[in-house]
Every structure is written in structure tokens, then in C-alpha cells.
Amino acid sequence: MINKKAKFKNVYENSKDKIYRLCLGFTGNKMDADDLFQEVYIKVWNNLESFRDESNINTWIYRIASNTAIVFVSKQTKLSNKNDQIEVENMILVNDNSESLYSDKMIVKLYQTISNLKEKDRIIISLLLEKNSYSEIAEIIGMNISNVGVRISRIKKTLTKKMNSYGK
């Protein structure tokens, strides 16, 4: 049997980039994303022994990350009267070593736009951007697959409209 420390290291290495991007999508800035990321993995560590392998461990981690992000963002909103405008110059994106078709500026605008979506929509689009299937997204957020498809279609239209308005 694998010990907790080794299991956590494996889980962390396999999920850290995706979870960080999810955190960044929720918070819209690096400083808060770092705090949220740390909070997520503290919860993963504290609850790792209770994971029963009844679902995919990545699904379990996404649930923890999504729920933690919702609570975190709610607390942050209550604690400060944040401006609607995110400080783009403070935002640093995780590089996944793949060549991008889009400029860093456009990616920053995308994350900024995502961070302004409703909480559930942020989760859905973040999971989609991490190449989760509709069925995986449905399992993580507790919706049926057809509803996920409808939501994704609406989210894409909203993001496209908002991203196009940046160019004007």
C-alpha cells in the first residue's frame, strides 16, 4: 500500500497545473490564485485518506477545488469592495510548455472574462478548458450531461461576445 505522502505527491504532480488554472479563472489574479491553490491542496492533504476510490481521483480533486473556490471568492468579495476591473498586469499565467495560437494578452483577457462569470459557469468553463469531457463535468458539478452541453453553449456565446467587445 502506498503511503499518504507518496500518494499526495503523485496526486499533486498530476493535477497541480489544471487546479492552478482553475484557481486563476476563479480569482482573476495571481496573488489570490496562489492563496486559493494552497487552500485546495491543504484540503486534499487533510482528506486524502478518506478518498474511497469510488470515483476518479481527479474528479474528487476538482470537486474540492470548485467548492473551495466558491467559498474563497465569496469570502474575498465580502472582505473587500473589489473593483470590477482586474489588475491584468499582475496576472501571470501558468505555461504548459505548448505553443499558443493566442497572445498572452488575449489569454489574460480570457481569464479576466471568465473570472467575471457566475460561479457555476466559471467551474464549467474551467473544467472544459482542462479538456474534461461533458460527462466528467456533469459528475463533478452534479448536473446531467445535456444541461452541461446547454450551459457550455451559452457560456461560449457570452465569452465570445465579451471577448469581441475588447477589440472595439
N, CA, C and O of each residue as an XYZ file, in Angstrom:
672
protein
N       0.843     -1.194      0.000
C       0.000      0.000      0.000
C       0.879      1.247      0.000
O       1.889      1.318      0.701
N       0.481      2.198     -0.782
C       1.236      3.436     -0.928
C       0.955      4.357      0.269
O      -0.189      4.487      0.702
N       2.004      4.992      0.794
C       1.784      5.854      1.956
C       1.174      7.196      1.543
O       1.183      7.559      0.367
N       0.652      7.916      2.517
C      -0.073      9.161      2.260
C       0.807     10.195      1.562
O       0.364     10.859      0.625
N       2.042     10.331      2.011
C       2.943     11.326      1.438
C       3.214     11.044     -0.051
O       3.188     11.960     -0.873
N       3.472      9.781     -0.385
C       3.737      9.410     -1.778
C       2.481      9.573     -2.628
O       2.556     10.029     -3.769
N       1.332      9.202     -2.078
C       0.070      9.346     -2.812
C      -0.222     10.822     -3.069
O      -0.636     11.192     -4.168
N      -0.006     11.665     -2.059
C      -0.240     13.097     -2.224
C       0.699     13.671     -3.288
O       0.275     14.451     -4.142
N       1.961     13.286     -3.233
C       2.931     13.791     -4.209
C       2.491     13.437     -5.623
O       2.554     14.275     -6.523
N       2.048     12.205     -5.821
C       1.579     11.757     -7.129
C       0.348     12.541     -7.574
O       0.283     13.003     -8.713
N      -0.619     12.691     -6.685
C      -1.849     13.441     -6.979
C      -1.502     14.895     -7.317
O      -2.012     15.460     -8.284
N      -0.635     15.480     -6.510
C      -0.235     16.876     -6.713
C       0.435     17.063     -8.070
O       0.072     17.967     -8.822
N       1.394     16.229     -8.383
C       2.121     16.347     -9.650
C       1.196     16.200    -10.854
O       1.388     16.871    -11.868
N       0.199     15.331    -10.748
C      -0.702     15.078    -11.871
C      -1.806     16.113    -12.020
O      -2.447     16.176    -13.068
N      -2.044     16.928    -10.996
C      -3.186     17.839    -11.057
C      -2.848     19.312    -10.847
O      -3.700     20.169    -11.085
N      -1.654     19.624    -10.417
C      -1.331     20.990     -9.989
C      -1.563     22.055    -11.064
O      -2.113     23.114    -10.760
N      -1.163     21.803    -12.298
C      -1.312     22.829    -13.339
C      -2.785     23.106    -13.637
O      -3.192     24.261    -13.768
N      -3.573     22.049    -13.743
C      -5.003     22.212    -14.023
C      -5.699     22.927    -12.879
O      -6.527     23.810    -13.105
N      -5.369     22.552    -11.660
C      -6.011     23.176    -10.497
C      -5.579     24.636    -10.382
O      -6.387     25.491    -10.020
N      -4.323     24.931    -10.683
C      -3.886     26.325    -10.621
C      -4.646     27.178    -11.637
O      -5.066     28.292    -11.324
N      -4.819     26.662    -12.840
C      -5.564     27.424    -13.844
C      -7.021     27.603    -13.412
O      -7.613     28.652    -13.666
N      -7.599     26.601    -12.770
C      -8.952     26.733    -12.243
C      -8.991     27.846    -11.192
O      -9.904     28.672    -11.189
N      -8.001     27.863    -10.307
C      -7.918     28.908     -9.274
C      -7.770     30.286     -9.915
O      -8.403     31.250     -9.485
N      -6.943     30.371    -10.931
C      -6.732     31.642    -11.628
C      -8.009     32.103    -12.313
O      -8.328     33.292    -12.316
N      -8.730     31.163    -12.888
C     -10.001     31.505    -13.527
C     -11.026     32.025    -12.531
O     -11.845     32.879    -12.869
N     -10.986     31.518    -11.312
C     -11.923     31.975    -10.293
C     -11.544     33.326     -9.727
O     -12.405     34.181     -9.518
N     -10.267     33.522     -9.478
C      -9.853     34.730     -8.767
C      -9.504     35.882     -9.691
O      -9.739     37.042     -9.352
N      -8.946     35.577    -10.855
C      -8.591     36.629    -11.791
C      -7.259     37.294    -11.523
O      -6.850     38.177    -12.277
N      -6.563     36.887    -10.456
C      -5.241     37.461    -10.202
C      -4.344     36.447     -9.514
O      -4.824     35.552     -8.819
N      -3.051     36.590     -9.710
C      -2.076     35.610     -9.249
C      -2.039     35.492     -7.729
O      -1.977     34.381     -7.203
N      -2.076     36.590     -7.028
C      -1.956     36.548     -5.573
C      -3.086     35.732     -4.934
O      -2.830     34.863     -4.101
N      -4.325     36.010     -5.321
C      -5.458     35.257     -4.789
C      -5.449     33.819     -5.286
O      -5.814     32.903     -4.549
N      -5.032     33.616     -6.539
C      -4.951     32.257     -7.088
C      -3.957     31.419     -6.289
O      -4.206     30.243     -6.023
N      -2.834     32.020     -5.909
C      -1.838     31.307     -5.096
C      -2.432     30.900     -3.751
O      -2.239     29.771     -3.299
N      -3.150     31.814     -3.119
C      -3.779     31.515     -1.819
C      -4.817     30.409     -1.953
O      -4.851     29.476     -1.151
N      -5.658     30.521     -2.968
C      -6.692     29.522     -3.194
C      -6.074     28.169     -3.506
O      -6.524     27.148     -2.987
N      -5.057     28.153     -4.341
C      -4.355     26.925     -4.704
C      -3.823     26.217     -3.457
O      -3.972     25.004     -3.302
N      -3.212     26.985     -2.588
C      -2.679     26.419     -1.344
C      -3.811     25.850     -0.481
O      -3.683     24.761      0.079
N      -4.895     26.577     -0.382
C      -6.040     26.132      0.404
C      -6.620     24.823     -0.145
O      -6.995     23.938      0.624
N      -6.690     24.704     -1.459
C      -7.204     23.489     -2.089
C      -6.345     22.294     -1.702
O      -6.868     21.254     -1.300
N      -5.033     22.437     -1.820
C      -4.162     21.293     -1.554
C      -4.026     20.975     -0.066
O      -3.697     19.844      0.291
N      -4.268     21.927      0.783
C      -4.359     21.621      2.219
C      -5.568     20.722      2.456
O      -5.493     19.757      3.216
N      -6.684     21.044      1.799
C      -7.887     20.210      1.932
C      -7.680     18.827      1.320
O      -8.138     17.827      1.871
N      -6.994     18.772      0.188
C      -6.705     17.474     -0.423
C      -5.871     16.636      0.538
O      -6.171     15.464      0.763
N      -4.821     17.235      1.106
C      -3.968     16.519      2.064
C      -4.783     16.036      3.261
O      -4.692     14.872      3.650
N      -5.572     16.924      3.837
C      -6.341     16.585      5.035
C      -7.390     15.506      4.798
O      -7.770     14.793      5.727
N      -7.857     15.384      3.562
C      -8.930     14.433      3.267
C      -8.494     13.256      2.399
O      -9.322     12.426      2.023
N      -7.221     13.177      2.083
C      -6.727     12.154      1.166
C      -7.025     10.738      1.655
O      -7.359      9.861      0.857
N      -6.908     10.518      2.935
C      -7.144      9.173      3.478
C      -8.614      8.780      3.426
O      -8.946      7.596      3.479
N      -9.495      9.772      3.324
C     -10.921      9.457      3.257
C     -11.396      9.187      1.823
O     -12.533      8.761      1.622
N     -10.530      9.432      0.820
C     -10.899      9.147     -0.569
C     -11.026      7.642     -0.736
O     -10.102      6.893     -0.418
N     -12.189      7.198     -1.243
C     -12.506      5.772     -1.276
C     -12.389      5.147     -2.660
O     -12.839      4.017     -2.849
N     -11.816      5.820     -3.612
C     -11.655      5.289     -4.973
C     -12.979      4.898     -5.630
O     -13.005      4.046     -6.518
N     -14.076      5.520     -5.194
C     -15.374      5.259     -5.817
C     -15.559      6.082     -7.087
O     -16.414      5.775     -7.917
N     -14.759      7.121     -7.229
C     -14.760      7.927     -8.450
C     -13.307      8.188     -8.819
O     -12.394      7.805     -8.087
N     -13.099      8.833     -9.946
C     -11.763      9.204    -10.382
C     -11.207     10.229     -9.398
O     -11.916     11.153     -8.998
N      -9.955     10.073     -9.008
C      -9.359     10.990     -8.029
C      -9.314     12.419     -8.557
O      -9.411     13.368     -7.779
N      -9.165     12.584     -9.889
C      -9.180     13.938    -10.455
C     -10.547     14.587    -10.294
O     -10.639     15.789    -10.043
N     -11.607     13.802    -10.436
C     -12.956     14.313    -10.216
C     -13.106     14.776     -8.771
O     -13.675     15.835     -8.507
N     -12.599     13.985     -7.851
C     -12.647     14.304     -6.426
C     -11.897     15.616     -6.148
O     -12.389     16.475     -5.417
N     -10.711     15.760     -6.733
C      -9.908     16.979     -6.526
C     -10.611     18.194     -7.127
O     -10.616     19.265     -6.521
N     -11.205     18.040     -8.316
C     -11.935     19.151     -8.927
C     -13.107     19.578     -8.040
O     -13.382     20.770     -7.906
N     -13.786     18.619     -7.443
C     -14.891     18.978     -6.536
C     -14.373     19.782     -5.359
O     -14.953     20.802     -4.987
N     -13.277     19.317     -4.775
C     -12.684     20.065     -3.663
C     -12.295     21.463     -4.136
O     -12.598     22.451     -3.467
N     -11.632     21.550     -5.272
C     -11.173     22.844     -5.794
C     -12.352     23.767     -6.099
O     -12.316     24.951     -5.764
N     -13.383     23.235     -6.727
C     -14.545     24.054     -7.077
C     -15.262     24.570     -5.838
O     -15.589     25.753     -5.747
N     -15.503     23.679     -4.890
C     -16.184     24.090     -3.658
C     -15.339     25.075     -2.859
O     -15.865     26.050     -2.322
N     -14.044     24.831     -2.778
C     -13.145     25.737     -2.061
C     -13.097     27.090     -2.757
O     -13.072     28.128     -2.096
N     -13.085     27.085     -4.086
C     -13.039     28.334     -4.852
C     -14.295     29.166     -4.629
O     -14.213     30.385     -4.482
N     -15.440     28.525     -4.604
C     -16.696     29.252     -4.387
C     -16.685     29.930     -3.020
O     -17.036     31.104     -2.901
N     -16.283     29.194     -1.996
C     -16.224     29.755     -0.648
C     -15.168     30.855     -0.573
O     -15.397     31.903      0.031
N     -14.015     30.612     -1.185
C     -12.916     31.569     -1.165
C     -13.323     32.891     -1.817
O     -13.107     33.964     -1.255
N     -13.905     32.799     -2.993
C     -14.304     34.011     -3.725
C     -15.401     34.751     -2.955
O     -15.402     35.981     -2.913
N     -16.326     34.019     -2.351
C     -17.375     34.659     -1.554
C     -16.774     35.426     -0.379
O     -17.186     36.548     -0.084
N     -15.800     34.813      0.286
C     -15.123     35.480      1.409
C     -14.377     36.721      0.934
O     -14.449     37.779      1.558
N     -13.660     36.576     -0.177
C     -12.889     37.693     -0.706
C     -13.797     38.861     -1.079
O     -13.457     40.021     -0.842
N     -14.937     38.553     -1.656
C     -15.879     39.593     -2.056
C     -16.428     40.313     -0.835
O     -16.582     41.535     -0.843
N     -16.723     39.553      0.216
C     -17.250     40.154      1.437
C     -16.197     40.976      2.160
O     -16.508     42.018      2.737
N     -14.942     40.512      2.134
C     -13.876     41.205      2.856
C     -13.466     42.517      2.203
O     -13.074     43.463      2.885
N     -13.557     42.566      0.907
C     -13.113     43.791      0.235
C     -14.130     44.224     -0.795
O     -14.837     43.405     -1.382
N     -14.188     45.479     -0.997
C     -15.051     46.017     -2.051
C     -14.191     46.082     -3.306
O     -13.652     47.125     -3.674
N     -14.087     44.912     -3.950
C     -13.230     44.807     -5.131
C     -13.792     45.637     -6.276
O     -15.003     45.780     -6.447
N     -12.872     46.168     -7.039
C     -13.275     46.802     -8.284
C     -13.658     45.719     -9.264
O     -13.165     44.595     -9.161
N     -14.520     46.026    -10.206
C     -14.877     45.054    -11.219
C     -13.709     44.811    -12.173
O     -13.632     43.772    -12.829
N     -12.814     45.775    -12.239
C     -11.679     45.653    -13.150
C     -10.549     44.903    -12.469
O     -10.149     45.261    -11.362
N     -10.033     43.874    -13.111
C      -8.941     43.071    -12.567
C      -7.627     43.670    -13.034
O      -7.514     44.145    -14.164
N      -6.633     43.642    -12.150
C      -5.325     44.173    -12.495
C      -4.604     43.172    -13.398
O      -3.951     42.240    -12.929
N      -4.741     43.391    -14.688
C      -4.204     42.465    -15.673
C      -2.689     42.365    -15.579
O      -2.129     41.286    -15.772
N      -2.017     43.473    -15.285
C      -0.561     43.435    -15.258
C      -0.011     42.555    -14.138
O       1.149     42.148    -14.204
N      -0.808     42.251    -13.112
C      -0.369     41.378    -12.026
C      -0.663     39.917    -12.298
O      -0.299     39.055    -11.498
N      -1.300     39.629    -13.388
C      -1.730     38.271    -13.676
C      -0.647     37.527    -14.454
O      -0.247     37.956    -15.536
N      -0.188     36.440    -13.913
C       0.812     35.620    -14.568
C       0.191     34.256    -14.813
O      -0.325     33.623    -13.892
N       0.243     33.811    -16.048
C      -0.381     32.547    -16.408
C       0.608     31.398    -16.294
O       1.814     31.580    -16.458
N       0.084     30.218    -16.012
C       0.897     29.015    -15.959
C       1.215     28.594    -17.387
O       0.314     28.489    -18.219
N       2.464     28.358    -17.670
C       2.872     27.930    -19.005
C       2.906     26.415    -19.036
O       3.619     25.798    -18.245
N       2.157     25.814    -19.924
C       2.129     24.353    -20.027
C       3.079     23.845    -21.113
O       2.936     22.718    -21.588
N       4.041     24.669    -21.502
C       5.062     24.315    -22.482
C       4.509     23.959    -23.865
O       5.178     23.270    -24.636
N       3.327     24.409    -24.177
C       2.792     24.190    -25.520
C       2.735     25.538    -26.222
O       2.526     26.576    -25.592
N       2.921     25.505    -27.521
C       2.870     26.752    -28.268
C       1.437     27.233    -28.334
O       0.514     26.448    -28.553
N       1.263     28.497    -28.148
C      -0.078     29.067    -28.109
C      -0.375     29.787    -29.413
O       0.489     30.448    -29.989
N      -1.612     29.646    -29.864
C      -2.050     30.364    -31.048
C      -2.478     31.784    -30.694
O      -2.680     32.624    -31.571
N      -2.608     32.031    -29.409
C      -3.116     33.315    -28.949
C      -2.040     34.047    -28.174
O      -1.174     33.430    -27.554
N      -2.102     35.360    -28.215
C      -1.136     36.158    -27.474
C      -1.431     36.053    -25.983
O      -2.556     35.761    -25.577
N      -0.411     36.293    -25.184
C      -0.593     36.291    -23.727
C      -1.650     37.310    -23.323
O      -2.403     37.096    -22.373
N      -1.697     38.414    -24.051
C      -2.675     39.457    -23.740
C      -4.106     38.938    -23.913
O      -4.979     39.228    -23.095
N      -4.339     38.182    -24.968
C      -5.678     37.623    -25.199
C      -6.019     36.564    -24.142
O      -7.163     36.476    -23.694
N      -5.036     35.773    -23.750
C      -5.266     34.760    -22.718
C      -5.603     35.436    -21.398
O      -6.499     34.989    -20.682
N      -4.896     36.505    -21.073
C      -5.185     37.256    -19.851
C      -6.617     37.801    -19.907
O      -7.350     37.732    -18.921
N      -7.006     38.342    -21.062
C      -8.376     38.853    -21.211
C      -9.400     37.735    -21.060
O     -10.466     37.937    -20.477
N      -9.075     36.557    -21.585
C      -9.980     35.419    -21.440
C     -10.155     35.071    -19.965
O     -11.283     34.911    -19.498
N      -9.048     34.950    -19.224
C      -9.150     34.646    -17.796
C      -9.893     35.748    -17.042
O     -10.654     35.472    -16.115
N      -9.666     36.990    -17.446
C     -10.375     38.108    -16.825
C     -11.871     37.968    -17.070
O     -12.679     38.152    -16.159
N     -12.227     37.649    -18.284
C     -13.634     37.489    -18.645
C     -14.246     36.303    -17.909
O     -15.364     36.393    -17.403
N     -13.523     35.203    -17.850
C     -14.013     34.023    -17.119
C     -14.235     34.356    -15.650
O     -15.225     33.921    -15.061
N     -13.333     35.117    -15.058
C     -13.455     35.440    -13.626
C     -14.691     36.280    -13.324
O     -15.104     36.385    -12.169
N     -15.282     36.878    -14.356
C     -16.490     37.687    -14.153
C     -17.785     36.906    -14.404
O     -18.878     37.453    -14.257
N     -17.661     35.633    -14.780
C     -18.849     34.795    -14.974
C     -19.443     34.398    -13.626
O     -18.812     34.564    -12.582
N     -20.672     33.870    -13.665
C     -21.278     33.317    -12.458
C     -20.434     32.139    -11.998
O     -19.743     31.514    -12.803
N     -20.490     31.830    -10.695
C     -19.627     30.806    -10.119
C     -19.712     29.465    -10.840
O     -18.684     28.890    -11.198
N     -20.912     28.968    -11.055
C     -21.068     27.650    -11.685
C     -20.548     27.675    -13.125
O     -19.959     26.700    -13.592
N     -20.767     28.788    -13.823
C     -20.264     28.908    -15.194
C     -18.733     28.922    -15.213
O     -18.117     28.376    -16.128
N     -18.117     29.552    -14.196
C     -16.656     29.552    -14.101
C     -16.134     28.128    -13.938
O     -15.144     27.742    -14.560
N     -16.807     27.360    -13.100
C     -16.388     25.970    -12.900
C     -16.499     25.203    -14.198
O     -15.564     24.514    -14.605
N     -17.642     25.323    -14.847
C     -17.895     24.562    -16.074
C     -16.873     24.898    -17.150
O     -16.279     23.993    -17.736
N     -16.660     26.170    -17.417
C     -15.741     26.535    -18.496
C     -14.301     26.195    -18.128
O     -13.515     25.813    -18.995
N     -13.952     26.327    -16.867
C     -12.602     25.951    -16.442
C     -12.366     24.460    -16.635
O     -11.299     24.047    -17.089
N     -13.354     23.665    -16.293
C     -13.236     22.219    -16.484
C     -13.158     21.870    -17.967
O     -12.412     20.973    -18.359
N     -13.922     22.574    -18.784
C     -13.885     22.334    -20.228
C     -12.520     22.709    -20.802
O     -11.974     21.985    -21.635
N     -11.976     23.827    -20.362
C     -10.662     24.255    -20.838
C      -9.569     23.272    -20.445
O      -8.524     23.205    -21.093
N      -9.808     22.518    -19.392
C      -8.856     21.494    -18.967
C      -9.118     20.158    -19.655
O      -8.587     19.122    -19.255
N      -9.941     20.203    -20.692
C     -10.218     19.042    -21.545
C     -10.968     17.922    -20.830
O     -10.788     16.748    -21.153
N     -11.809     18.284    -19.859
C     -12.687     17.296    -19.243
C     -13.865     17.068    -20.176
O     -14.331     17.992    -20.843
N     -14.341     15.837    -20.218
C     -15.493     15.515    -21.059
C     -16.763     16.069    -20.421
O     -16.777     16.414    -19.240
N     -17.818     16.147    -21.209
C     -19.104     16.615    -20.688
C     -19.560     15.716    -19.540
O     -20.107     16.204    -18.551
N     -19.341     14.415    -19.664
C     -19.773     13.504    -18.598
C     -18.950     13.714    -17.330
O     -19.492     13.624    -16.229
N     -17.655     13.993    -17.463
C     -16.827     14.289    -16.285
C     -17.282     15.588    -15.627
O     -17.379     15.669    -14.402
N     -17.559     16.593    -16.437
C     -18.038     17.870    -15.899
C     -19.367     17.668    -15.184
O     -19.581     18.202    -14.096
N     -20.254     16.898    -15.797
C     -21.558     16.624    -15.189
C     -21.391     15.951    -13.835
O     -22.089     16.296    -12.881
N     -20.478     14.998    -13.742
C     -20.238     14.290    -12.482
C     -19.667     15.229    -11.427
O     -20.081     15.186    -10.268
N     -18.726     16.071    -11.819
C     -18.074     16.980    -10.871
C     -19.056     17.985    -10.300
O     -19.052     18.236     -9.095
N     -19.902     18.570    -11.152
C     -20.774     19.644    -10.671
C     -22.184     19.184    -10.341
O     -22.991     19.969     -9.842
N     -22.489     17.927    -10.612
C     -23.797     17.391    -10.235
C     -24.941     17.827    -11.138
O     -26.037     18.126    -10.664
N     -24.683     17.863    -12.433
C     -25.715     18.179    -13.426
C     -25.794     17.014    -14.400
O     -24.893     16.177    -14.447
N     -26.883     16.958    -15.186
C     -26.898     15.927    -16.218
C     -26.148     16.441    -17.448
O     -25.959     17.645    -17.620
N     -25.731     15.515    -18.288
C     -24.860     15.834    -19.419
C     -25.505     16.820    -20.392
O     -24.827     17.715    -20.897
N     -26.794     16.672    -20.662
C     -27.431     17.581    -21.620
C     -27.467     19.014    -21.083
O     -27.306     19.966    -21.847
N     -27.677     19.170    -19.770
C     -27.647     20.514    -19.180
C     -26.252     21.125    -19.263
O     -26.100     22.328    -19.476
N     -25.241     20.285    -19.095
C     -23.864     20.763    -19.225
C     -23.640     21.289    -20.646
O     -23.047     22.352    -20.829
N     -24.114     20.549    -21.644
C     -23.959     20.977    -23.035
C     -24.624     22.314    -23.313
O     -24.059     23.171    -23.992
N     -25.828     22.485    -22.783
C     -26.557     23.746    -22.959
C     -25.805     24.886    -22.287
O     -25.645     25.958    -22.870
N     -25.335     24.651    -21.043
C     -24.608     25.691    -20.311
C     -23.328     26.075    -21.043
O     -22.991     27.255    -21.139
N     -22.616     25.070    -21.560
C     -21.362     25.349    -22.267
C     -21.630     26.195    -23.504
O     -20.872     27.119    -23.799
N     -22.679     25.892    -24.215
C     -23.034     26.671    -25.400
C     -23.304     28.125    -25.023
O     -22.824     29.044    -25.687
N     -24.061     28.325    -23.971
C     -24.362     29.694    -23.513
C     -23.107     30.414    -23.024
O     -22.911     31.596    -23.308
N     -22.272     29.705    -22.297
C     -21.038     30.306    -21.782
C     -20.145     30.730    -22.939
O     -19.581     31.824    -22.918
N     -20.011     29.877    -23.947
C     -19.179     30.209    -25.109
C     -19.698     31.460    -25.810
O     -18.911     32.316    -26.213
N     -21.023     31.570    -25.958
C     -21.604     32.755    -26.597
C     -21.297     34.007    -25.769
O     -20.931     35.046    -26.317
N     -21.447     33.900    -24.456
C     -21.169     35.026    -23.563
C     -19.702     35.437    -23.659
O     -19.391     36.620    -23.790
N     -18.803     34.453    -23.592
C     -17.369     34.756    -23.662
C     -16.996     35.361    -25.007
O     -16.216     36.312    -25.064
N     -17.543     34.823    -26.083
C     -17.254     35.345    -27.423
C     -17.705     36.802    -27.531
O     -16.977     37.650    -28.047
N     -18.896     37.076    -27.045
C     -19.430     38.443    -27.099
C     -18.546     39.401    -26.296
O     -18.221     40.492    -26.764
N     -18.162     38.990    -25.090
C     -17.342     39.856    -24.237
C     -15.931     40.019    -24.794
O     -15.360     41.108    -24.751
N     -15.368     38.915    -25.322
C     -14.014     38.992    -25.891
C     -14.008     39.879    -27.138
O     -13.063     40.637    -27.354
N     -15.046     39.788    -27.948
C     -15.144     40.634    -29.150
C     -15.285     42.109    -28.776
O     -14.824     42.979    -29.515
N     -15.904     42.392    -27.659
C     -16.077     43.784    -27.243
C     -14.740     44.411    -26.805
O     -14.608     45.635    -26.796
N     -13.754     43.580    -26.443
C     -12.427     44.103    -26.100
C     -11.742     44.709    -27.313
O     -11.004     45.688    -27.202
N     -11.993     44.120    -28.462
C     -11.342     44.588    -29.685
C     -11.907     45.879    -30.228
O     -11.333     46.479    -31.137
N     -13.038     46.316    -29.676
C     -13.702     47.521    -30.211
C     -13.353     48.746    -29.438
O     -13.827     49.836    -29.760
